[in-house]
Amino acid sequence: MLDRTELFVAEHPVGLESRVETATKLLNIQKSEEVLILGIWGMGGMGKTTLAKAIYNQIGSKFEGRSFLLNIREFWETDANQVSLQQQILYDVYKTLTFKIRNIESGKNILKERLAQKRVLLVLDDVNELEQLKALCGSCKWFGPGSRIIITTRDIHLLRLCGVDQVYTIEEMDESESLKLFSWHAFKQPSPTENFATHSTNVIAYSGRLPLALEVLGSYLSDCEITEWHNVLEKLKCIPHDKVQEKLKVSFDGLKDFTEKQIFLDIACFFIGMDKNDVIQILNGCGFFADIGIKVLVERSLVTVDNRNKLRMHDLLRDMGRQIIYEESPSNPEKRSRLWRCEEVFDILEKRKVIID
């Protein structure tokens, strides 16, 4: 009861309350004797961490001990860091440094022994490897009755491997929520000023209602005059904002297989809106084993398949993929691995025609 520490959630938590309510219901806290694992899944920038923080603050007092490990993917690089994460869980739950962990394997045994003695709330944020889960939460048998574990990730396959009880797929913002969040960051109020209404709608359309993009672009445009807004949007369509791209590119960089990256780039440049089976046939002709590759991309929230079996991709992910190709040779399209702009293709074909003639 003395542990009143709360996490900072968001400066403007637009649309958060309803999502917290929905996800919390999946935790089924009333069944106090069960140990339950909830996975929160979605693409980068959708607000998984923000949602997990809000849930943690809301229900944390109902547990004997709690711990929130932030950005595990970034921290999980050295043995020392891995041990420190195990140590952090014990400190958060027991409020003491008495338990000393020498290495990962001994840490597993200590966590299993100590966490089983308490009703614990544990949040593991941005998990991208099964080994992380094995080292930090093992299995339900590690935890005392009534414990709850929340895992946020971009990889739904990972959640299946660890046998989560429930999966909450992060909900996309609607147009009203998107406008409100953008306006708070751009104008410091819940709606745009009259002069900027149309421009704001255009920004929201470009952002694809991605919370990260709405916040970054709102802050970026807040000091711009109305005459600059159109130019900024046109530039963003060619060169994505670096902060947004950096966040989204994490999922691409996390692909282990070379062919999976190639499939993603091909879809981003050429195949959005095409029938999945047709694309698989085309890419298998290139030796890419696309049926497996596309399955992985869907699991990693990089690609979706609609109810008509058409491949879809968030506009900002598409722009990120095309930017990767552009950076292969910014000044010379002929040296890039893919060309999707008609004018660049025609220019190169004309040059080749002149050479042949």
PyMOL commands that set and color helices and strands:
alter all, ss='L'
color gray80, all
select helices_A, chain A and resi 16-27+48-62+72-75+79-94+104-115+130-136+140-142+156-161+175-187+194-207+211-221+226-238+242-253+258-271+276-284+290-299+315-326+333-335+342-356
alter helices_A, ss='H'
color red, helices_A
select strands_A, chain A and resi 36-41+65-69+120-124+148-153+166-169+304-305+311-312
alter strands_A, ss='S'
color yellow, strands_A
deselect
rebuild
show_as cartoon
